[in-house]
Amino acid sequence: MSKEQFQGLFFLWVIVIGIELFWLYMTVTSYIYDAGFIAFVITFIASTLIIGAFGIYLVSKHVNWQQNE
């Protein structure tokens, strides 16, 4: 995996987290919400953070950090 591919993967993960945080914001600011659903959204975001961070950590071990010239 190249450095550019790794950066693309990281930015994709950041976009997904941003969408999930926006989803949480829209859920909390709506006047009709269920505490169980908010707990589900927070758990979903936490799972995405943990799995994504661990996955990026594992993938970073296979990145070719050397610049090919």
C-alpha positions as CSV (number, residue, x, y, z in Angstrom):
1,M,0.0,0.0,0.0
2,S,1.3,3.4,-0.9
3,K,1.4,6.5,1.2
4,E,-1.3,8.1,-0.9
5,Q,-3.6,5.1,-0.6
6,F,-3.2,5.2,3.2
7,Q,-4.0,8.9,3.3
8,G,-7.1,8.2,1.2
9,L,-8.2,5.5,3.6
10,F,-7.6,7.9,6.6
11,F,-9.7,10.7,5.0
12,L,-12.5,8.2,4.2
13,W,-12.5,7.2,7.8
14,V,-12.7,10.9,8.9
15,I,-15.6,11.5,6.5
16,V,-17.5,8.5,7.9
17,I,-16.9,9.8,11.5
18,G,-18.1,13.2,10.5
19,I,-21.3,11.8,9.0
20,E,-21.9,9.8,12.1
21,L,-21.3,12.8,14.4
22,F,-23.8,14.8,12.2
23,W,-26.3,12.0,12.6
24,L,-25.8,12.2,16.4
25,Y,-26.3,16.0,16.3
26,M,-29.5,15.7,14.2
27,T,-30.8,13.0,16.6
28,V,-30.2,14.9,19.7
29,T,-31.5,18.2,18.4
30,S,-34.8,16.7,17.2
31,Y,-37.6,17.1,19.7
32,I,-38.8,13.5,19.2
33,Y,-36.0,11.0,20.2
34,D,-35.7,7.9,22.2
35,A,-32.9,7.5,24.8
36,G,-32.3,3.9,23.5
37,F,-31.8,5.2,20.0
38,I,-29.3,7.8,21.1
39,A,-27.4,5.1,23.1
40,F,-27.4,3.0,19.9
41,V,-25.9,5.9,17.8
42,I,-23.3,6.6,20.5
43,T,-22.3,3.0,20.6
44,F,-22.2,2.8,16.8
45,I,-19.9,5.9,16.7
46,A,-17.6,4.4,19.4
47,S,-17.4,1.1,17.6
48,T,-16.5,2.9,14.3
49,L,-13.8,4.9,16.1
50,I,-12.3,1.8,17.8
51,I,-12.4,-0.5,14.8
52,G,-11.3,2.2,12.4
53,A,-8.4,3.3,14.5
54,F,-7.2,-0.3,15.0
55,G,-7.6,-1.0,11.3
56,I,-5.6,2.1,10.3
57,Y,-2.9,1.1,12.9
58,L,-2.6,-2.4,11.3
59,V,-2.6,-1.0,7.7
60,S,0.0,1.6,8.6
61,K,2.5,-1.3,9.2
62,H,2.2,-2.2,5.5
63,V,2.6,1.3,4.1
64,N,5.6,1.9,2.0
65,W,6.8,5.2,3.6
66,Q,9.8,5.4,1.3
67,Q,9.6,7.9,-1.6
68,N,10.2,6.1,-4.9
69,E,12.5,8.4,-6.9
